[in-house]
């Protein structure tokens, strides 16, 4: 599981988006390299959401 230093994260605001329970950390695009450098450990995919596809019949 990956982690990011809590003190480092404190500089970024948490915003509510899309609904009451949807919270996102807002990191400016120009600071993503620094943010990524503070990720420690492996990033683990725990859920995957894909758009449903429908097959076309000939």
Secondary structure by P-SEA (a helix, b strand, c coil): cccccccccccbbbbbccccccccccccccaaaaaaaaccccccccbbbbcbbbbbcc
